[in-house]
Amino acid sequence: MGLKTIDSPLGPLALTSFAGALVALDWGRASREEPDPVLDDAARQLDAYFAGRGMGFTVPLRPAGTAFRQRVWAAMQAIPYARTATYGDIARALVSAPRAVGGACGANPLPIVIPCHRVVGSAGPGGYSGSGGLDTKAWLLAFERRHDGPAPD
């Protein structure tokens, strides 16, 4: 298992890898550092994201969760950068219920990388389980909207 802390505009983020894939992203510092090339790659991709240059992640992911949660997380990864989908949109696509989708969003072990911040309620922002709650969700959405479009010359 690898462990690494990176600094971000949202504060320190602790990255965890296992068996060649990123498995968790948590707010705060890792309890210790355990080098892993996957984490170095994830750190580079997150740095690019927070610099407004990275609109997606290619690092291998292996989030632990039920088959249903895996389907919800895959649907979240399909939401384009700087765009949103509602809990209901995802629920309809998966023949499920918005509340179940919300539960999967709240259990997402890889926030930002699996962009649960892009899932909103039909009448408002919905929730966000990351540090800072809805303020962090609003920051991420506004950040992506500011950096959406062609890169400046």
N, C-alpha and C positions, 0 to 999 in steps of 0.2 A: 504494500500500500504506500502511495506517495502522498505527501502533504506539503502545501506551499501557501504562503500568504502573499497577496498582491495588494498594492494600494490602488484605490479607485476614487473617483469623485464622490462616491457614496460611502467612503470609509474603507477600512481593510476588508478584504474578502479572502476566506479560507477555501482553498481548492483541495479536493481529495480525489485520488485516482486508485484504481484497482484493476489488475490484469489488462493493462494497456488501454484503459478508457477512463474518462472523467466520470465520476459517480456522484459528486456532491459539490455544491457551491454554497457556502454559508457566510453570513455577515460576521465579522470579527476576525481574530487571528487564529491560525492553526496552533495547536498545542505544542507542536515541534515541526521542524522541517525535515522531510524525507524526500530527497531528490527523485524525480521521475521525468523523462523526456516528454511524456504526455502533458504534464503540468507546465513544463516550459512552453510547449506549443499553445496550451490553453491560455497561459499568461500573455503570450504575444497576441493572440486573437482578441482577448479582452482589452489589452492596451490599445489595439487598433480600433476596436468598437468605441471605447471611451475617447479616442482621439477623433471620432467621426469618420474614420476610414474603413471600418469593418461593418458590413451589414449582415453578416451571417457567420456561422461557426462551422468549421469542418473537423474539429477535433473529435475523435471517437467518443461516443457517449454510451453509458450503460447505467441509466437510472433504475433503481430497484423499485418495482411497483407491480400491481396487479395487471392483468391483461387489459382491463378497461382503462386504467390509468395510462398505460403505455399508448393506447389508442388516442386518448385525449392529448397526451404530450406530443404525439406525432402530428395531430391536428394543429396544435399551437405552433409547432415548428414550420408549418405550411403558411402561417399568417405572414404576409410580406412585411418587411422592415417599414416602420413608421405608419403601419395600418393597424386596424383593430377588427376583431370579430366579437360577437356577443356570446355569452354563455349559451343562449338559445340557438344561435347559428351552429355552434359546435354540437350541441345536443341533437339538433335535427339531423345533422350529417352522420352522427353516430347512433341514431335511433335510441336516444336516451333522454334524460331530463336535465334541465339547466342546473339544478342543485347538485346532481352527481358530477357534472362537469366542474362546478365550483369546488367541490371536494377534491377532485383530482388536481385542480390548479393550486389549491392550498397545500397539497402534499408534494408538489413539484420539488425534487431535490436539487434542481439545476436552474434556479431563477436566473434571468437575463439570458443565459445560453438557450434554455427552453423558455421562450418569451411569454410567460404567463401574464406579464404586465400588459400585453396586447389584447387580453380578453377582458371585455367590459360588460356591464349590465345593459339591459335594453333601455333603462331610464337613468343611467348614471354610471359612475366608474366601477361599481362592483367592489370587490375587496382586493387586498394584497397582503400576503403573509410575510413578505420580506421586511427587514428592519426599516423603520420609518413608515410602514404601512402605505396608506394612500398618497402621502406626500412623495414617497419614493416612486410609486407607480406613475404619478403625474410627472415627476422629473424625467423618468425614462421615456415616457411618451413624448413630452415636449422636446427632449434631447434628440430623439430620432426624427421628429418632424423638422427640427432645425438643420439636421445633417442629411436629409433626404434629397436626392438629386445629384446632378453631376458634380464631381470634385472640382474645386477651383483650380485654375492654372497656376 
